[in-house]
């Protein structure tokens, strides 16, 4: 099926409506899973489908289909739907961005690798924990995706680009008597070849986990806390990123006031960005599912709230500009406001300087989960005391927590070791759309007066 030719000949201007678009996705996925060294999942699948949208009389009409031979007829059916007139009036049409194309992975995407090769690699990694007698249970998962997205709308924008990622996670539960500890080693790559020869990384994680079996519990209280790039990323995503999605403000006057642009919300040297153009990562989305090009959107610039994330509808509702953040998890769903790659920008402190400032504090390296909102929590996995300006002994903490804006003001230092973190397993969830690939990260940061328990 020649999808490019199909879209090229599809006359959207003949559809009797204010606006319409068609998004087509060609998808290949595979997954492998081991439970306590037994193969429990080994599958691959492919699909092709389209999502159709028609805007008429202030209302959206849309449908998903796998029948690509009758797209015009289906659009006409949507355009002739009953008029409910419950939406808001558009004051302008979307911008015509012309054609965008970036097909980069035709020769090295995971769909070209035989499934048995993927099973064999994960089996080898899964077996590494057998050499460690303290590992009592284990789970190993691998997943990949290769997707080609094609789009055309009635104002003239069209695009075609591909996205790929693959990754694995190896979860270990260690036990020594009544002492238990669980953590995981994770791998990520654009290509399957990038996941090879990672035995040393997995073994080092297991060995580090052993140190936490008999680690002391933290004394509850407020500490200077150093957050590794992974933890800084989950804090930014869960606590700040979701609040920056503009649909959360609609119909909520109190939220609009709290998130009023121009307000000082963080220390002067804090800048937070969302950007969809980082190719090679989970958050890559150079042009969104509504046909709006992504760019670098400053949410905080030098401590000032300067922007938020938009779909076309939310941008019109708040009299702002679209940011390229109208995203859907697949062709069966409509676009909603979602993050892409969200991160804190680099600081000027060296790691050595930062850890000296954090004397007597706690370093959080990995986490189990995080929750966001005005009040946030992060459950640490591997945490350490800081002594003599260096990472010292393992310590066990249940949760770190705080109020969002207070924590942003309490950032004392930002290192210059920025990292963007990616994951092929899981993703972001919102309004029933899970998992959406996203990235988050930043440099190592130091926060004062953070509650630890």
C-alpha positions as CSV (number, residue, x, y, z in Angstrom):
1,X,0.0,0.0,0.0
2,X,1.5,3.3,-1.1
3,X,0.5,5.6,1.7
4,X,2.4,8.6,0.3
5,X,0.5,8.4,-3.0
6,X,-2.8,7.8,-1.1
7,X,-2.4,11.0,0.9
8,X,-1.1,13.0,-2.1
9,X,-4.3,12.3,-4.0
10,X,-6.6,12.8,-1.1
11,X,-8.5,16.1,-1.6
12,X,-9.2,17.4,1.9
13,X,-10.3,20.8,0.7
14,X,-13.4,19.2,-0.8
15,X,-14.6,18.0,2.6
16,X,-17.4,20.4,3.7
17,X,-16.0,21.5,7.0
18,X,-13.9,24.2,8.7
19,X,-10.9,22.0,9.0
20,X,-9.9,18.3,8.7
21,X,-6.8,16.1,9.0
22,X,-5.7,12.5,8.5
23,X,-2.9,10.8,10.6
24,X,-1.7,7.4,9.4
25,X,0.7,5.2,11.5
26,X,2.6,2.1,10.3
27,X,3.8,0.3,13.4
28,X,6.0,-2.7,14.3
29,X,6.4,-3.8,17.9
30,X,8.0,-6.8,19.7
31,X,8.4,-7.8,23.3
32,X,10.2,-10.5,25.3
33,X,9.7,-11.4,28.9
34,X,11.3,-13.7,31.5
35,X,9.9,-14.4,34.9
36,X,12.4,-16.1,37.3
37,X,14.4,-17.2,34.2
38,X,11.4,-18.8,32.4
39,X,10.4,-17.3,29.0
40,X,6.8,-16.0,29.4
41,X,6.5,-13.5,26.5
42,X,7.9,-13.7,23.0
43,X,5.8,-11.9,20.4
44,X,5.9,-9.4,17.6
45,X,3.0,-7.6,15.8
46,X,2.5,-4.9,13.2
47,X,-0.4,-2.6,12.4
48,X,-1.5,0.1,10.0
49,X,-4.3,2.5,10.9
50,X,-5.6,6.1,10.5
51,X,-7.1,8.7,12.8
52,X,-9.5,11.1,11.0
53,X,-10.6,14.5,12.4
54,X,-13.2,16.9,11.1
55,X,-13.9,20.3,12.7
56,X,-17.4,21.7,11.9
57,X,-19.7,24.2,13.7
58,X,-17.4,24.5,16.7
59,X,-17.2,20.8,17.3
60,X,-14.7,17.9,16.6
61,X,-15.8,14.8,14.9
62,X,-13.3,12.0,14.7
63,X,-12.9,8.2,14.1
64,X,-10.1,5.6,13.9
65,X,-9.9,3.1,11.1
66,X,-7.8,0.3,9.6
67,X,-9.6,0.7,6.3
68,X,-7.4,3.1,4.3
69,X,-9.2,2.6,1.0
70,X,-12.2,4.8,1.9
71,X,-10.6,7.7,3.8
72,X,-12.5,10.3,1.8
73,X,-15.8,8.6,2.3
74,X,-15.2,8.3,6.0
75,X,-14.3,12.0,6.2
76,X,-17.5,12.9,4.4
77,X,-19.5,10.8,6.9
78,X,-17.9,12.7,9.8
79,X,-18.6,16.1,8.1
80,X,-22.2,15.1,7.8
81,X,-22.6,14.1,11.4
82,X,-25.3,15.7,13.5
83,X,-24.5,19.2,14.7
84,X,-24.2,19.3,18.5
85,X,-22.4,22.8,18.6
86,X,-21.0,22.3,22.0
87,X,-17.4,23.5,21.3
88,X,-15.7,26.9,21.2
89,X,-15.4,28.9,18.0
90,X,-12.0,29.0,16.3
91,X,-10.7,32.5,15.7
92,X,-8.2,31.4,13.1
93,X,-7.1,28.3,11.3
94,X,-3.9,26.3,12.0
95,X,-0.7,27.5,10.3
96,X,0.4,25.9,7.0
97,X,3.8,24.5,7.8
98,X,4.2,22.9,4.3
99,X,5.8,19.5,4.1
100,X,8.2,18.0,6.8
101,X,10.0,14.7,6.2
102,X,12.6,12.8,8.1
103,X,12.9,9.1,7.5
104,X,16.1,8.0,9.3
105,X,15.8,4.3,10.3
106,X,15.0,2.2,7.3
107,X,18.2,0.2,7.6
108,X,18.7,-0.1,11.4
109,X,15.3,-0.3,13.1
110,X,14.4,-3.2,15.3
111,X,11.8,-4.7,12.9
112,X,14.8,-5.9,10.9
113,X,16.1,-8.1,13.8
114,X,14.8,-11.6,14.1
115,X,12.7,-12.3,17.2
116,X,14.9,-15.2,18.3
117,X,18.0,-12.8,18.4
118,X,16.1,-10.6,20.9
119,X,15.1,-13.6,23.0
120,X,18.7,-14.9,23.1
121,X,20.2,-11.5,24.2
122,X,17.7,-11.0,27.0
123,X,18.1,-14.7,28.0
124,X,21.8,-14.1,28.4
125,X,21.3,-11.0,30.5
126,X,18.6,-12.6,32.5
127,X,20.9,-15.5,33.5
128,X,23.5,-13.1,35.0
129,X,21.5,-13.0,38.3
130,X,21.8,-16.7,38.7
131,X,25.4,-16.2,39.8
132,X,24.3,-14.1,42.7
133,X,22.9,-16.2,45.6
134,X,21.1,-13.2,47.2
135,X,18.9,-12.7,44.2
136,X,15.7,-14.5,45.0
137,X,13.4,-13.4,42.2
138,X,13.9,-11.7,38.9
139,X,12.0,-10.3,36.0
140,X,13.4,-9.3,32.6
141,X,11.6,-7.4,30.0
142,X,12.5,-6.2,26.5
143,X,10.4,-4.1,24.1
144,X,10.9,-2.2,20.9
145,X,8.9,-0.2,18.4
146,X,9.3,1.2,14.9
147,X,6.7,3.7,13.7
148,X,6.3,5.7,10.5
149,X,3.8,8.6,10.9
150,X,2.2,10.3,7.9
151,X,-0.1,13.3,8.1
152,X,-2.0,15.7,5.9
153,X,-4.5,18.5,6.8
154,X,-6.8,20.8,4.9
155,X,-4.6,23.9,5.3
156,X,-1.7,22.4,3.5
157,X,0.6,20.9,6.2
158,X,1.9,17.4,5.6
159,X,4.6,15.3,7.1
160,X,6.3,11.9,7.2
161,X,8.8,10.8,9.8
162,X,9.8,7.7,11.7
163,X,10.5,6.9,15.3
164,X,12.2,4.0,16.9
165,X,13.4,2.8,20.2
166,X,14.2,-0.4,22.1
167,X,15.1,-1.2,25.6
168,X,15.2,-3.7,28.5
169,X,14.7,-3.7,32.2
170,X,16.1,-6.3,34.6
171,X,14.4,-6.3,38.0
172,X,16.1,-8.0,40.9
173,X,14.7,-8.8,44.4
174,X,17.5,-9.6,46.8
175,X,17.1,-11.1,50.3
176,X,19.3,-11.9,53.2
177,X,17.3,-13.3,56.1
178,X,14.5,-10.8,56.7
179,X,16.3,-8.0,54.8
180,X,15.0,-7.4,51.3
181,X,15.9,-4.9,48.6
182,X,14.6,-4.5,45.0
183,X,16.0,-2.4,42.1
184,X,16.6,-2.7,38.4
185,X,19.1,-2.3,35.6
186,X,17.8,-0.6,32.5
187,X,19.1,-0.4,28.9
188,X,18.0,1.9,26.1
189,X,18.9,2.4,22.5
190,X,17.8,3.7,19.1
191,X,18.9,0.4,17.6
192,X,19.1,-3.2,18.8
193,X,22.9,-3.2,18.4
194,X,23.2,-0.5,21.1
195,X,21.9,-3.0,23.7
196,X,24.8,-5.5,23.1
197,X,27.7,-6.1,25.6
198,X,26.0,-4.6,28.6
199,X,26.8,-7.5,31.0
200,X,29.1,-5.4,33.2
201,X,26.4,-2.8,33.7
202,X,23.9,-5.3,34.9
203,X,26.3,-7.1,37.2
204,X,27.4,-3.8,38.7
205,X,23.8,-2.9,39.6
206,X,23.3,-6.3,41.3
207,X,26.5,-5.9,43.3
208,X,25.5,-2.3,44.3
209,X,22.1,-3.6,45.4
210,X,23.7,-6.0,47.8
211,X,25.1,-3.1,49.8
212,X,21.5,-1.9,50.6
213,X,20.3,-5.1,52.2
214,X,21.7,-4.0,55.6
215,X,21.8,-0.3,55.0
216,X,20.4,1.8,57.9
217,X,17.1,3.7,57.7
218,X,17.3,7.4,57.3
219,X,16.4,9.5,60.3
220,X,13.3,11.4,59.3
221,X,13.8,15.1,58.8
222,X,14.8,17.9,56.5
223,X,18.0,17.6,54.6
224,X,20.1,19.0,51.8
225,X,19.3,16.6,49.1
226,X,21.3,16.0,45.9
227,X,19.2,14.7,43.0
228,X,20.9,12.8,40.2
229,X,19.8,13.7,36.6
230,X,17.3,10.8,36.6
231,X,15.6,12.1,39.8
232,X,15.7,15.7,38.6
233,X,14.0,14.5,35.5
234,X,11.2,12.7,37.3
235,X,10.6,15.7,39.6
236,X,10.4,18.1,36.6
237,X,8.1,15.7,34.7
238,X,5.7,14.7,37.4
239,X,5.5,17.9,39.5
240,X,6.1,20.7,36.9
241,X,5.5,19.3,33.4
242,X,2.0,18.0,34.0
243,X,1.0,21.3,35.6
244,X,2.4,23.1,32.5
245,X,0.0,21.2,30.1
246,X,-2.5,24.0,29.3
247,X,-5.6,21.8,29.3
248,X,-5.3,21.6,33.1
249,X,-6.0,25.3,33.3
250,X,-9.1,25.5,31.2
251,X,-12.2,26.2,33.4
252,X,-10.1,26.6,36.5
253,X,-9.6,30.3,37.4
254,X,-7.6,29.4,40.5
255,X,-5.1,27.4,38.4
256,X,-4.8,30.2,35.9
257,X,-3.8,32.6,38.7
258,X,-1.4,30.1,40.2
259,X,0.2,29.5,36.8
260,X,0.1,33.1,35.6
261,X,2.9,33.8,33.1
262,X,5.5,36.3,34.3
263,X,5.4,35.1,37.9
264,X,8.6,34.2,39.7
265,X,8.4,30.6,40.6
266,X,12.0,29.4,41.1
267,X,15.6,30.4,41.9
268,X,17.1,32.9,39.4
269,X,19.3,30.3,37.8
270,X,16.6,27.7,37.2
271,X,15.3,27.2,33.6
272,X,13.0,24.3,32.5
273,X,12.4,23.4,28.9
274,X,10.2,21.1,26.9
275,X,11.5,20.3,23.4
276,X,10.4,17.6,20.9
277,X,13.3,17.9,18.5
278,X,15.8,15.6,20.4
279,X,16.1,12.8,17.8
280,X,17.3,9.5,19.2
281,X,15.3,9.7,22.4
282,X,11.8,8.7,23.7
283,X,10.6,12.3,23.6
284,X,11.3,12.8,19.9
285,X,8.3,14.4,18.2
286,X,9.4,17.0,15.7
287,X,5.9,17.8,14.6
288,X,2.9,16.9,16.6
289,X,-0.2,14.8,15.8
290,X,-2.1,18.0,14.9
291,X,0.6,19.2,12.4
292,X,2.3,21.8,14.5
293,X,6.1,21.9,14.5
294,X,7.9,21.4,17.8
295,X,10.4,23.9,19.2
296,X,12.2,24.7,22.4
297,X,9.5,25.9,24.8
298,X,10.8,27.5,27.9
299,X,8.4,26.8,30.8
300,X,10.7,28.6,33.3
301,X,13.4,31.0,32.2
302,X,15.8,32.3,34.8
303,X,13.2,31.6,37.6
304,X,10.3,33.2,35.8
305,X,7.2,31.3,34.5
306,X,7.5,32.0,30.8
307,X,5.5,29.4,28.9
308,X,3.2,26.3,28.9
309,X,2.4,23.4,26.6
310,X,-0.4,23.6,24.1
311,X,-2.6,21.9,21.6
312,X,-4.2,24.1,19.0
313,X,-7.4,24.3,20.9
314,X,-5.8,25.2,24.2
315,X,-3.6,27.8,22.5
316,X,-6.7,29.5,21.1
317,X,-8.5,29.3,24.4
318,X,-5.7,31.1,26.2
319,X,-4.8,33.4,23.4
320,X,-1.3,31.9,23.0
321,X,0.6,30.0,20.3
322,X,0.6,26.2,19.7
323,X,3.8,24.5,20.9
324,X,3.7,21.2,19.1
325,X,2.5,19.3,22.1
326,X,-0.8,17.8,20.7
327,X,0.1,14.1,21.0
328,X,-1.7,10.7,20.9
329,X,-0.3,7.3,21.9
330,X,-1.4,5.7,18.6
331,X,-3.9,6.0,15.7
332,X,-6.8,4.9,17.9
333,X,-6.7,8.1,20.0
334,X,-7.2,11.8,19.6
335,X,-4.3,14.2,20.3
336,X,-4.3,15.9,23.8
337,X,-1.7,18.1,25.4
338,X,1.4,16.0,26.3
339,X,5.0,16.6,27.1
340,X,7.9,15.5,24.8
341,X,11.4,15.9,26.3
342,X,11.2,17.9,29.6
343,X,14.3,18.9,31.5
344,X,16.2,21.4,33.6
345,X,18.9,23.2,31.7
346,X,22.6,22.9,32.7
347,X,24.0,24.9,35.5
348,X,27.5,26.3,36.2
349,X,28.6,24.3,39.3
350,X,31.0,21.4,39.0
351,X,29.9,18.1,40.7
352,X,32.7,18.6,43.2
353,X,31.5,22.1,44.2
354,X,27.9,20.8,44.5
355,X,28.7,17.9,46.8
356,X,30.9,20.1,49.0
357,X,27.8,22.4,49.4
358,X,25.7,19.3,50.3
359,X,27.9,18.2,53.2
360,X,25.8,16.1,55.7
361,X,23.0,15.7,53.1
362,X,21.6,12.8,51.1
363,X,22.3,11.8,47.5
364,X,19.4,10.1,45.6
365,X,20.6,8.1,42.6
366,X,17.6,6.0,41.5
367,X,13.9,5.8,42.3
368,X,11.0,3.5,42.5
369,X,8.2,5.9,41.5
370,X,7.2,9.5,41.6
371,X,3.9,11.4,41.9
372,X,3.3,15.0,41.0
373,X,1.1,18.0,41.6
374,X,1.4,20.9,44.0
375,X,2.6,18.4,46.5
376,X,5.0,15.8,45.1
377,X,6.6,12.6,46.4
378,X,9.5,10.5,45.0
379,X,10.3,7.1,46.4
380,X,14.1,6.6,46.4
381,X,15.6,3.3,45.5
382,X,19.4,3.8,45.9
383,X,20.3,6.7,48.2
384,X,23.6,7.6,50.0
385,X,24.9,9.8,52.7
386,X,27.2,12.7,51.7
387,X,30.4,13.0,53.8
388,X,33.6,15.1,53.2
389,X,32.0,16.4,50.0
390,X,31.6,12.9,48.5
391,X,29.0,10.2,48.0
392,X,29.5,7.9,51.1
393,X,27.5,5.0,52.6
394,X,24.2,3.5,51.4
395,X,21.1,4.6,53.3
396,X,17.4,3.5,52.9
397,X,14.7,6.2,52.6
398,X,11.0,5.6,51.9
399,X,10.1,9.0,50.4
400,X,11.2,12.5,49.7
401,X,8.5,15.1,49.4
402,X,7.8,18.8,49.1
403,X,5.7,21.6,47.8
404,X,6.4,22.4,44.1
405,X,7.2,26.1,44.1
406,X,8.9,26.0,47.5
407,X,11.2,23.3,46.2
408,X,12.0,25.2,43.0
409,X,13.0,28.2,45.1
410,X,15.1,25.9,47.4
411,X,17.3,24.8,44.6
412,X,20.7,25.9,45.8
413,X,23.0,24.7,42.9
414,X,22.8,23.1,39.5
415,X,25.7,21.1,38.1
416,X,27.0,21.1,34.5
417,X,26.4,17.4,33.9
418,X,23.1,17.5,32.0
419,X,21.7,14.2,30.9
420,X,18.4,13.4,29.1
421,X,17.0,10.1,30.2
422,X,15.0,7.7,28.0
423,X,13.0,4.6,28.5
424,X,11.4,2.1,26.0
425,X,9.4,0.5,28.8
426,X,6.5,2.4,30.3
427,X,6.0,6.0,29.5
428,X,3.6,8.8,30.5
429,X,0.0,8.3,31.2
430,X,-2.9,10.8,30.9
431,X,-6.7,10.5,30.3
432,X,-6.4,6.8,29.5
433,X,-3.6,7.2,27.0
434,X,-0.7,5.1,28.3
435,X,2.2,4.6,27.6
436,X,3.3,7.7,25.6
437,X,7.1,7.8,25.0
438,X,8.6,10.8,26.7
439,X,12.1,11.8,28.0
440,X,13.1,13.8,31.0
441,X,16.2,14.8,32.8
442,X,18.6,17.5,33.6
443,X,21.8,18.0,35.5
444,X,22.5,17.0,39.1
445,X,20.8,19.5,41.4
446,X,21.1,20.4,45.1
447,X,17.9,21.3,47.0
448,X,17.9,22.5,50.6
449,X,15.3,21.7,53.3
450,X,13.8,18.7,51.6
451,X,11.7,16.4,53.7
452,X,13.1,12.9,53.8
453,X,11.5,9.9,55.6
